[in-house]
């Protein structure tokens, strides 16, 4: 029987990514089916994307989980398997080949891939808790997403595995001001999710110490961190000293400081939500729908 390669489609999620989109698309063109799903950008993202042999689809953004689920359920693709890229991430030839090899004899319906956080021109390996895995390669009909804080969590209909290759994630490529503005918005969602978890969730000590995967252990650690006092300070010292961020040089120090600052924004907004008068306008009320 003749040998043939099982290809996979690549989704690229964008919103005002004119700085990043060209490099992201060029890395993804290893696939014969690249789809840019844009959240109604008002910069040059669409014009740049349309200059490449890719499909471009726009859909109003509601939340990260809803955008991904809509994309998977509504956008037709050429292949059974798909890979999700953010605009500030890149596909590498090595990762692409591993994806091809994996789906030839797939034992699972989805695979997690570790990110390499690139910050200030350096791979921040230690303080980013490398390897941190995200579900990226999967069978399109077997996965959907729900909202969690400012981001999303996957729901899978089947078992999952892990790939060995990694992908670069270029954070702060659009400048520190953009990073601060974005995380100021994210912190509101995180504050709402924090209150929701404190009121309805609990600690999974078994997963924290004996979780079967990095993903399970990291999520249990996240739930524990929500209940700790002085979270911003604890996060800084945990990342800078215990994880070894000090060995990542000045970029590592800056990264740890920014993450502690982000944690402080969340704690401030948790306090604000818990202490605002009952009859006052809710803080970004529509976001409350995302945690139901």
N, C-alpha and C positions, 0 to 999 in steps of 0.2 A: 504493500500500500504506500502511496506517495506521502511524504512528510509535509505537513503544512503547519503554519504558525497560527495559533489562536490569538488574535489581537484584542485589545481592550480600548474602550473610549475614555477620554479624559475631559472632565468638567473643570472649568476655571471660574471661580466666584470672584466678582469684582464690584467695587463701588468707588468711583473717583480714583482710579489707579493708573493715571496716565504716566506716572514715573516708573511703575513696575511692570505694566502689562506686556510690553514688547518682549522683554527678556523672559518672562514667564511663558508666553505663547511659543517663543522660539525653542524653549527647552521641551515643550510638550509636543512639538510637531513630529516627534518620533512615532506618534500614533497617527493613523489615517482618519481619525474622527475626534476632533477637538471642538468642544462647545463652550463658549464664553457665556455665562449666565450673569447678567449685569443688573444691579439694583438701581436702575435709572440714574446713572452717573450724569453730572452736568459739566464735566470737564472733557478732555480729549480721549477718554478711555475707548469709547465706541468707535471713533474715527480711526484710532490706531489699530484696534482689533480688526476692523473691517479691511484693513490693508493686508491681512494675512488670510490664507486659505482655511478659515475656520467658520463655524456657525456662530452667530451672535444673537442672543435672545435676551430681552429685557423683561423683568418682572418686579413690581414694587416690593420693597423689603418690609416684612413684618417682624421677623426675628430670625436668628441663625437656624434654629431647628426647623421652622416652617419653610424657610427659603430652600433648605436642602431637601426636605420632604416633597415640596412642590416640584422641584427640579427632577427628582428621581421618578415621581409619579406622572409628570406631565410632558417631559421632554423626551422625544424618541431618540434612540441611539442605534448605532450600527452593530454593537456587540453586547453580549450578555454580561460581560465584566466591565466595571467602570473604575476610574481612579479620580479622586477629588484633589484639586490643587487650589490653594489660595493664591492670590496675585503676587504676594511677596514670598512665595515658595518656588522651588525649581524642581523639575524632573531631571534626573541625571541618567546618562546612558547605562550605568551600572544598575541603578534601581529599575530602569525600564526593562532591562534584560532579565532581572530576577523576577519581575512581575510576569513577563512572558513565560518564563520557565515554570513558575509556580502554577499558573492557571492551566498549563498543559496537563498536569496531574494533580489538580487541587484536591486537598483533603478537607478543606473547610470552605465556608461560604464567604468569608472575609478575612483580611489580614491587616494587622497593625504595622505601622512603619514609624521608626524613631526619627525625630527632627534633630537637626544640628542648628542651634540658634546662632546666627551670625550677627554680631553687634559691634559697632565701631571698628569694623574691619577685622574682627577676630571671632573665632569659634569659642563661645562661652560654654565650655564643656562641663565644668564642675558645678557652678552655682545654678545651672538650669536643670539639675537633677537628671542629667543624661544617663541612660536613655529614657526619654519621655515619649510614649507611643500614642499615635492617633490612628483611628480606623480610616484607611485611605483606599485600599483595593478590596472590592467586594462584588458579589453578584447583585445587579441592580434591583432585582425583584425581591431580594431577601433582607433589605436594610431600609430603615427609615430613622428619623431623628426627632427628638424632643428637646425642649429648651431647658437649660440649666444655667442660672445666673445670666451673664452676658453672652454665654456661648451655648453649646449644644451637647447632647449626649446621644449616642447611637442606640438603637434597638435592633437586635439581630435575630433573624429566624434561622438559627443554626449555630454551629461551632465556629470559632475563630482561631487564627494562628498569628505568627509573627514573622516578618521578613528580616533579613540580616542587613541589607543595604539601608542607607539613611537618605534623607532629603534636606537640603539647606533651607533655612527659614531666615530671611533677611529682615529682621525687625528694625524699626526706626529708619528705614530707608527714605522716608519722606520728612525726616527731621524730628527733633525733640518736641517742638511745639505741637506737631500733629500727634505724637505719641501721648503727650500730656492731655490734649483735648479728647482723644479717643478713650483713654483710660478714665478720665473724669466721667464720661458717659457710661463706660462699662461698670464703674463702681456703684452706680445707682442700681443697676440690675443685680449686682453681686450683693448689695445690701438687702434688697428684697428677698433674694434667694437665701441669704443668711438667716433672716428672721423666719422664713418658711421652714428651714431645716431645724432651727432651734426649737420651733414649736411643734413640729410633726415628726422629725427624724430622730435617730439615735446613733450611738456609736457601735460600730461593728468591730469589736476587739479581735475577733478571729481573723477577719480579713486584714486588719492592720498588721498583725504579726505573722499570719500564716496564709496570706492571700496567694492564690495560685499564679498570679501574674502581676507585673508592675502596675498595670492599669487598676486592678482591684485594690492593691495596697495603697496606691496614690490617692484613690478616691476615699478610702477609709481615713488616711492621714488628713485629707482636706476636711472631712467632717470633724475630726478631733481639733484641728486648728481653729475652727469657728468658735470653740468653747474656751479657748485659752485667753487669759488676761494679757495685756501688753503685746498683742499680736504683731504690731509693726516691728517692735524691737526684737521679738523672738524670731520673726521671719528673717530679719537682717542678720542676726548672729548665726542662725541656723544655716543660711545660705553662704555667708561670708567665711565663717569659721569652721562649722562642722562639715559642710559640703566642699569646702576648699576654694570658695570664690576668690580668696586672697591670691591664689596662684594664677588667676586669670588676668592679673595686672590691673591697670586703671580701668579698662572696659569692664572687668569683673566687679570692681568696686562700684562703678557707676550703675551697673545692672542691679546689684543688690540694693543700692540706695533707691533706685526707681521702684523696685518691687516692694520695698518697705513703705515708700510713699503711697503707692497704690493701695496697700493694705490699710494705711491710715485713712485714706479717703473712704474706704468701705466702712471702717469703724465709726467715722464721723457721721456717715449717712444712716447707719444703723441707729445710732443715738438719735438723730434727727427724726427718723420715722417713728421711733418708740416714744418720743417726747412731744411730738407736735400735737396741738389741740385737736380734739375730736372733730370739730366743725371746720378745720382748716383744709384747704385744697391738698389732696394727696400728692406726694412726690412722684411725678411721672406715672400717674394712675394707670395708663394703658399697659404698662409693663407688668402689672400684677397678673394679667391674663397668662403670661408666659410660665408662671409657676404652678398653674392649676393642673 
